[in-house]
Amino acid sequence: MERKIKNSSMNIVSKTEKIGQFFFPAAFINDSDSEIKKIERLIKDYKIGGLTFFHSRISAATNFEGKKKVIRNENSAQRLSELIEHYQNIASHPLLISIDAEWGLAMRVENTPQYPYAITLGALPKDQTDLIFEVGKHVGNDLANIGIHLNLAPVADVNINPNNPVIGYRAFGENKEQITLKSIAFYNGLKASGILGCFKHFPGHGDTEVDSHLGLPVIMKSKQELQNTELYPFIKAIAQGIDSILIGHLAVPSLSKGKNISATLSKDIIKGLLRQELGFKGVVISDALNMHSVSKLYPEKGLLEWKAFDAGNDVLCFAEHVEEGILTIEKNATTDQIEESFSRIAAFKENAFTKHSSEHNIDINKITSLNQNIAKASLTHYISDQKSLSKFMIEGFDAILIKNTDHCVFFTEIEKTKNFNFINLSKTTTNNNILIALFPDSIKPKNEFGINKKMKETIAELSRTKNVALYLFGNPYALRILQTDNINNIILGYQDLETFQQVAAQHFIGKHKAIGISPVQLSI
């Protein structure tokens, strides 16, 4: 679908309208008519620079505590496309449309292509990095097809802390060199499709145990330690000429003269470290300003927006108080501050619109093939004892499915060539070889990934007395909560997508070799 951007020039003279360009409030795909009217008013009356789309007002972006159930809308993709076109048509200056699509539009939109998580891509051997470029390119094509210009990805955080509640599977792993290589590959793939990317969350959200949606994480590391690890991917990306960086809501006292202040509100971190020391010339984007780590600090409407802008953010993402924010910035900001940010945003938008005019078709067959190639290259034999694994083929085995459904592609594929019996968690077995397929309920570590006490006890007991092979279709950090000392073979499948299960089945029956390299080091 070809989309033309009307009036793409940024001939804005008014100081107030220039400030309006800094604001990228949230827009919701499944909004009510009354809420859509409010967005229309922001576009018409305040000349905002863009919109950042989310699923709905009770999705993860606003429903941090997770107490409300998100209602599916099977037509969300069509609805999103229509809303973007509608909002663009009423804008006097073209809007830059952004979204979080770290693993594709499926992160926010039903019935759209889903690509593997970053942690899965992190398992790819170095010589398979071109697959990550292809993921970025395909994701970019999907976004372009629907009218989106900016993907707030990749996550360039070094996920040092296995208990990280908000990064984890969203990062490429724990190795700074691999994260740098793979983040840049993803970014370049987006760029090849004409879509802008954004490295996040500067100065590094990987070693935190607090969810910044709810509270302010504090990282007590020296500047040298941060330069050696967390800052490393950003430093390398800046040298590559990336267009934008998103600032995380986290306090790093060693970078902010000892203050426990969010990086998004710290001049020392943005203007000092990022701009002056590291030489970043691109657009600086705040993390969502509705997040509790900062939104509760300034009850006076517009003050948070001013503080974030004054600290050095060009784009105020998910700004909740546009009118008051514009007035407060206009009252307090210098002419140079306004002109510098406006110039960066104008160039950023011009770059996006120039690249965003060609037609992008979604080819499901190519996406399926890409995911299959990633499944083959990422499958990881984390603990390997080939001799004990060969006994399954020679002596036979019983199987256990740990999942909320009876249907499992992994076992269905194996059944085509091998006979075996299913046993449940409470049933005893005389077979010495036990094949376990574990599908954790959650990709996040909250509530131990949804792995309950009975599941853990069963795996521990069987591994003490039987020859166990465990295939994990989920976050590899889940292994940390299991007693795995006696398990002879652990294979990481990373995702529960059908193609990943099919590849794992081929591995089990000896028709595929696992070449993936674990992106995390687990103490098991």
Secondary structure as UniProt FT lines:
FT   TURN            6..7
FT   HELIX           15..20
FT   TURN            21..22
FT   STRAND          23..24
FT   STRAND          26..28
FT   TURN            29..30
FT   HELIX           33..46
FT   STRAND          50..54
FT   TURN            57..58
FT   TURN            60..62
FT   TURN            64..65
FT   TURN            74..75
FT   HELIX           76..90
FT   STRAND          96..99
FT   TURN            102..103
FT   HELIX           105..107
FT   TURN            110..111
FT   HELIX           118..121
FT   TURN            122..123
FT   HELIX           126..128
FT   HELIX           130..146
FT   STRAND          150..151
FT   TURN            162..163
FT   HELIX           168..170
FT   HELIX           176..192
FT   TURN            193..194
FT   STRAND          199..202
FT   TURN            212..214
FT   HELIX           223..228
FT   TURN            229..231
FT   HELIX           232..239
FT   TURN            240..241
FT   STRAND          244..247
FT   HELIX           253..255
FT   TURN            256..258
FT   HELIX           263..265
FT   HELIX           268..277
FT   STRAND          283..286
FT   TURN            289..290
FT   HELIX           292..295
FT   TURN            296..297
FT   TURN            301..302
FT   HELIX           303..311
FT   STRAND          315..317
FT   HELIX           322..332
FT   HELIX           335..354
FT   HELIX           364..378
FT   STRAND          380..383
FT   HELIX           386..395
FT   STRAND          398..402
FT   HELIX           409..415
FT   TURN            416..417
FT   STRAND          421..422
FT   TURN            425..426
FT   STRAND          433..438
FT   HELIX           446..450
FT   HELIX           453..465
FT   STRAND          467..472
FT   HELIX           476..481
FT   TURN            485..486
FT   STRAND          489..492
FT   HELIX           498..508
FT   TURN            509..510
//
